[in-house]
Each structure stands twice: as C-alpha cells, then as structure tokens.
Amino acid sequence: MDKPTLGQQIATSGDGMDITRPWVGALSQPSDPLLRKAGTDVKIYEELLSDWQVKAMWQQRQRAVVSREWQVDAGGDRPIDIAAADHLREQLNRVGWDRVTERMLYGVYYGYAVSEIIYGHDDRYITWEAIKVRNRRRFRYTPAGELRLLTPTNMVDGVPCPEPYFWHYATGADHDDEPYGMGLAHWLYWPVLFKRNGVKFWLFFLDKYGMPTAKGEFDPQTATEDDKKKLLEAGEAIRTDSTVLIPKGMALELLEAARNGTADYKALYDAMDAAIAKVTVGQVASSQGTPGRLGNDDLQGDVRLDLIKADADLVCESFNNGPVRWLTRWNFPDAELPRVYRVVEEPEDLEGRAERDEKVSRMAGYKPTRHYVEKTYGIELADEPPPAPPTEFAESTAPSDPAEAMLVRTEAQVQPVVDGWNRQLAELAEGGASLDQVRDQLLAMAPELSLDEYAQRMTEALSLAQLAGRNDIEDEVR
C-alpha cells in the first residue's frame, strides 16, 4: 500500500462533488429547510426571540455561561510561556471577554456567529483594540466554507473576510459539510408558531364564549330603521355599560352560547412552553413548581452544568484555535500557546468531605497526612513540634525541688491504683447491661474498690512533705 498523500481531501463539497446540493454557485445555501424556504435569511429566527418563553430560557442558558469565571493558563513553565499568558489575559480584559462571549454564544441559537477583530499596538506588542460581534445576516459562506460579507454593491459574490481579521464558528449540524450549522432556533420554530396560533384562537374563543350574546327583538310591522339602529346600539352597549335604553315595544335579552367538546387552549400553551424549555435548557419547566423555576432542581442542576460546559468549551476552543493562536504567534513566536477557558465545575462540598474523613478516621484509625489536609481544605497548618529525643539520650528532667520530686513520685505510686479502678469500671460498662444493672453491679463491687493502698501512699507523701518543709526551714536558718 502506498503512503497517503498529505492534506488530500476527496469528498469535498465546494467543487460540485456534493450530491446533496442541487447546484453550486458563488455562495452556498444552508441545508436548513426553514432557512431555504425563507430565502436563507435568519430573520425568521430573530423574530422567535420576541416570545417571552424563548427569551427567558435562552437568557438563562446564555448567562449561566457568562456568570462563570474565566481563566488563562500558560502553555508551559518557561518565562516566555508565562509572558504570553499574561499578555493574553491583559487583552481579554481590554476587549471585555464576558461581553464577547455573551454575543458569540448566539451562534448556538442561530447555528453560526461572526466577529471582527480590530488590532492595535503598544510599545512592544500587537494588541486587540476591540472584538466586535457582527450581525450574522450580513455574511454568507462559499461552497468551500470561506466567509464572505454581503454589501449593497456585491450581493452575489460578497467581499472576502480573511483570517486573522474575522473569527467565526458554526455548530449544531451533524456533519462538517454545513458551514451555517444548525441552531436551537430551528427546533424552536414550530413550538413558537403553534403557540402563537393557539393564543390567537384562544382569544377568539374567550371573546365568543366568555360572555353571553345580546339578542334584540323588534316588531317588523312598526319598527323603523332608526328603531333598529337604536336596538343594535343598546345590544352593543351591554358589553361595556351597566344601563341601556331600548325603544318601547322592543325586547333585549342575553343568550348563553352552547358548545360541545373541549377547547383547552391553556393545555396547548403549556405544552409549547414546555417544549421550548426542553429544547433550550434541556429540562421541562414544571407548571406545579415555583413560577420562573424549573421543576426538578437536582436534575435541572445536572443538565444545566452539562450544557454550560458544552457552550463554554465551544466558544473558548474556537477562540483558542483562532485569535489566541494568531496573536501569540506574532508576539511570542517561541512560546507554547496559552488558553482561555471557563471554570465550570462546581466547587467541592468541603463540609461533606470533612464529615467523611472524620468517619473514616473513627472507623479505621485513618490519620490524614499534612499534605492532604492543606491541599484538600486550602488551609496552612502550623509547623509540627520536633519529636522528643529518646529517653536514654535526653537531658535529665528530674525536678530539683524536693516537694516537686515527691509529687512526681506520689503520682507514679498512686496511678496503678487509679488505673485498676478505671479498668474494672470500663469492663462493667462494656458488658451491655442496662443502667439499673450497672448500678447494682457497681454497688456490689464497691468493697473491692479498696482505698487502703491509695490512703497509704497519700500518707507517705504527706509525711515526706512535712520532713521536706522542716529541711527547708533549717536551711534558711543556717
């Protein structure tokens, strides 16, 4: 088998090879059937944002991304790598990265987004003066995927939009042959259309069946045209006035409109709102929940985190592969490329982690290391005291004062007696007896808990203390 030809493409779509496209002109047409029917103009998708549910759900998804903090990491540890990252961070602060991200995220809604980069320079480097997100309706793609700007004087071929002046991306399509992508608006179109038509018929229904219809009667033999006009005006006045006047001899009554079956327009309205929420934020808003919130908060949080990460990675990855690479190669040719990203992961529940560590420590005798505690909980521990030297090498710590020496000796002599009491009491408590049984057994053991040895040791200590006191007085007299 021969070696592959580097960079060769066979299944291209810009030279008439794509059988899914009926014809190939200077500018390609989107494969979205709704856009092709509307003349490739995404204006029909702009109109969907006037629906309050679409607007609310889209803003919720959009701002969930922008609210996450962004961060710039250097591509390596060398000084030039760190300098490239610092320069990128400075440029992002200058152009307003949150603002740029918010507007470029509309590419998820429409399928593609386009921005223009305006360059400047300072004493050392090329800089970004601004990044302006342009109206996507002004741009088209060639069959080869090249971006073109439509102008009043060139609507057929468009004006080329070369790198590095334009940053654009497409998303949502199921193959790479579609430069326009496929945005969420494609799937929102029908729910919004059905909802709007449902509301229109709902209003007709309320107007017809919300209040009775006025019925007027007149004598065709005697009523004049003026009488008929007055009766009609009286019927119309019933809708707004509490008092009406009708000609004598004429009758006016209200008729309740009869209807069969059900006309639950609210169910249609709620179903379309639920479809809009599911398409946009990946979850269905619950009509039983708190207004303005999604039903299952736990599930909502999981799905939203997944969407937030996908949207943030989409924008940042495209930006890193384009404008970040261009700017870094100009200013720091030898540096590893830095990258910008959004910190999406939720912070760990340290309280729950601490409870878990405590339980493990109690059950298994586990003692966390100093490094683990400082890294996990973000705290700095005080330095541990150095271990005491072995007894045979340690300096003598015997007290020089006779009274203190006798106290140490007495504690050592009495401690075995106290330990014996504690051991017997512990065995009694661990026997699993009830409180009454413990009380009875404790009374039975009382004679065995003798104080004779304890009293003997204390008597010896007091005697020695008295002798030591006399010795101190004699020393002072001398």
Protein Blocks (a to p, Z undefined) as FASTA:
>chain_A
ZZddehiafkbcknopamkbmbdcfbdcdfblklmmnoopaklmmmmmmpmklmmmmmmm
mmmmmmpccddddfbfbfklmmmmmmmmmmmmmnopmlmmmmmmmmmmnopacddddddd
dfkbccdfbdcdddfklpccdfkopacdddfklmknopadddfkbccddehiabfklmnl
pafklmmmmmmmmmmmmmmmmmmmmmmmmpccddddddfklpcfklmmmmmmmmmmmmmm
mbdcddehiacdddddddehjddfklmmmmmmmmmmmmmnopacdfkbcehiafblmlmm
mmmmmmmmmmmmmmmmmmmmmmmmmmmmmmmmmbccddddddfbccddfklmmmmmmmmm
mmnopacdfklmmmmnopacdddddddddfklpccfbdfbfklmmmmmmmmmmmmmmmmm
mmmmmmmmmnopafklmmmmmmmmmmmmccklmmmmmmmmmmmmmmmmmmmmmmmmZZ
